[in-house]
Amino acid sequence: MTRNIRPLVAGNWKMNGLKADLAIAVEVAKGYDTALKAVVDLAVCPPATLLYTTTAALIGSRIATGGQDCSSNAGGAFTGEVSAAMLADSGASFAIVGHSERRTLHGETNAIVKAKAQAARDALLVPIICVGETKDEREAGKALAIVKKQLRGSVPEDSTAAGLVIAYEPVWAIGTGLTPTAADVAEMHEAIRTELGRLLGKGVAASVRLLYGGSVKPSNAAELMNVAHVDGALVGGASLKAEDFLAIARACA
């Protein structure tokens, strides 16, 4: 963890969840007790169809919600897309942009991710910008260079610490059960903090929340959350089980 940065644990439900699954969010709210509220922020990012109802179900819990993506366009003839303003109108506080599944499956470039991050900021949402290398890039020794390039191309130049979250998610670790070593995570997060310093200034970079994502679960959360410059987690599958999600949050405490 980073001193003086309040950690954030955000759950990315991906394309999972029907109305009945609002019970997951309600159970998380029940377990988000006074002790946890004192030390860690929580956010839930359900599919767009559940965003408004999840936000409503969490009123009074101090758990934020977020979208899993947003359009770079403010509105218009873009069938099927969801604008950042629509997310905000549904109660969201965050918008995940640049997730590896968007970059890989939908061909999103750094420039597209940057435009989406800016659109989120324009709608007064905090973008959670995802970066991370593939297995081949890691094995070729290019992981640091790839992530630095993603940061340079994806982060709006005038970002503030309060208006930006970075999530490092090594592509090869997402949903595989594999995780980098604590030393690898420490090296990457330090490099991200340093690169943000070059982009935004050291003062801003020192306070940006850097999340780790990629097969985070209760059994490895304590080790990962105790790595330097790790300020929380972006949780995938484990966020669909309330007790697992809460256990990861407790690891930040």
N, C-alpha and C positions, 0 to 999 in steps of 0.2 A: 504494500500500500504506500501511498504518498502522503506525507504529513500535510495536514491542513486541507486535504481534498476529501470531501464527503463522498464515499463510494456510492455507486449506482449499480443495481442488479436489474437488468431488463430481460424480460422473457419474450422471445420471438416464437409465436405459435405457428408460423409459416401457414401452409394451406391445411390447417387443422382447426376443427371447432364448429359446432352447431349450437343452436340456442341452449340445448341441455348442458353444454360445456361451460356456460357461464358459472356453473357451480364451482369450477376450478378457481376462478377469480375470487368468488365469494369466500372460499376456503382459505385462499392466500390472505385475504383481508382479515379474516378471523385470527390468523396466526401472526399477523403483523402487529405485534404487541408493543407496549410502551418502550421496552428495552431496545427492540429492533428499530423503532422509529427514531430513537435517539442517535443512532449511529449509521444508518444506511437508508438510501432512497430506493424505492421499488418502482418499476414500470412494467406494464403488460402491453404487448403489441399483438392483438388478435387480428384475424382476417378482417378486411374492410366491412364485411357484412355484420360483424359483431362489435365494431368499434363504438358506436353510439350506445348500445345497450350495455357493453362492458363498462364504459365510462359512467353510465347512470348507476350501475350496480356497485360501483366503487366510490360513490359520493360519500365523503366524510371519512374515508379510510386513509387519505393522504397517499394513495397509490396512483401514480400517473398512468396514462395510456399513450400509445403511439401507433402510427401507421407503419406498415412493413415496406412501404415504397410510396413515392408520390411522382406525379408528372412534373416535368420541367415547365409545362405550360400552365398559365393561370386559369385558362378556361377556353371553351370553343369547341370546334368540330374535331374532337379526339375521342371517338367512341371507345368505351371500355376503360378509359383512364380515370384516375382519381387525382384531383388537384390537392395541393397542400392546404389551400383554403378550405376545401371540403373536409379534410382531416381535422383541421382546427375547429371547424363548425360542429364536428362530431365529438369534440371534447379532447382531442389529442394534444399532448404537449411535445411529443417527439415524432420524428419520422426517420426510419431506417433507410439509408440510401447506399447504393453501391455494394450490397451484399453479393458475395461471390456467386450465388445462384442467379442473381440478376446480371452480373457481369458475364457469366459463362453461358447461361441458357438464353439470355436475351441480347447478348452482344453489347452490353453497355460499356462505353469507353469512359476513361477518366473525365473527359470533357462533359459527357452526359451526366455523370455522377455529380460533377461540380455544379452544373446547371440545376439539378434537382436539389442539391444542398442549398443553393441560393434561393430557390423557390420556397423551400421550407422556411428559411430565415425570413423571407419576405412575408410569410404568413404567420410569423412570430412563433414558429416551431423550432425546436432544437434538433438539428440533423445529427443522427448517429452515423457517421461515415465509416463504412467498413473497408478494410484493406487486408491483404493477405496473399501469400504465395502458394503456388501449386507444389505438389510433391517433386516434380521434375526440377522446378526452379530451386527448391530447397536443396536437393541432392547435387545440383550444379553449382552450389555456392552463391546463388544470385538472390537469395531471399531478402537481404537487407536492401539491395539495389532496387528490387521490384517494388517493395513497400514504400521506399522513399519516393520513387517515381509516381506511385499511386497518390501519395500525399500531395506532391507538388501539383499534380493535375486535377485533384479532386476537392481540395480545400479552398473555399473562397478566401481571397487575400485579406479581407477586412474582418475576418472572424474574430470573435471575442471568446474568452475562456468560458463565460457563462452560456454562450450561444453555440457551443460546439462540443461534441463527444466523438472520440475516435474509438473504433472497435477493431482490434487486431484478431482476425480469424484466419489462421492458416487453412487453406482450402482442403488440404489433405486430412485435416483433423475433424472437419465438420461431419457429424453423423457417423463417424467411423469407429469411435471408441478410442482412437489414438490421440495423444496429446504430445506437444513438444516437452522437452525437459524444462525444469524450472530455470536452468541457466540459459536455454535458448529463448524463453519468454522474457527473461530479464534483459538479455542483449537486445531483443527486438524492441521492447518497450522503451528502453533507454534511447535507442536510435530514433524511435518515433518522436520522443520528447525533444531530442536534439534537432531533428529536422523541422519540427513545428517551431522551434526557436528561430531557425533561419527564415521561416516563412512569415511568422507572425510576431516575432520578437520574444526574447526569453521570458519577459514578464508575463505575457499571455500564455505561452507554452507551459510555464511552471504550474498553471492552475487548470489546464484542460484535463478532463477526466478521460483516462485511457482504459478501456475495457478489454478483457481477454475473452474470446469466444472460440468454441471448437471442442465438442465433447466434454463440456463442463458438467460435473455431476457431484453429488454429495461426497463421494469417496476421494475426489481430488481437489475439491474446492479450497480447502484450508491451505494446501500447499501453494496453489496458484494465487490465491488472494494475498498471500504473504510475500509474493515476489515484488521487488522494488518497481515502482512506476505502474503497478497494476492497481487500478482504482475501481474495480468491480468487474462485472461479467455480463456478456450478452449470451443468454442461455437459450438453447434450442429445445431439444426433446425433453429435457428435465423440467422445463417450465410448464409442461402439460400435466405434471403431477404436483399438486400444491405442496406436499410435504418435502419433496425434493427441492423445489424452488426455494422454499423457506430455509431449508438446510444450507443451501448455497448462500443465501442472504446472511444466515448466522455465521458463516465462515468469515464474513467481512467484519464481524464484530469481535 
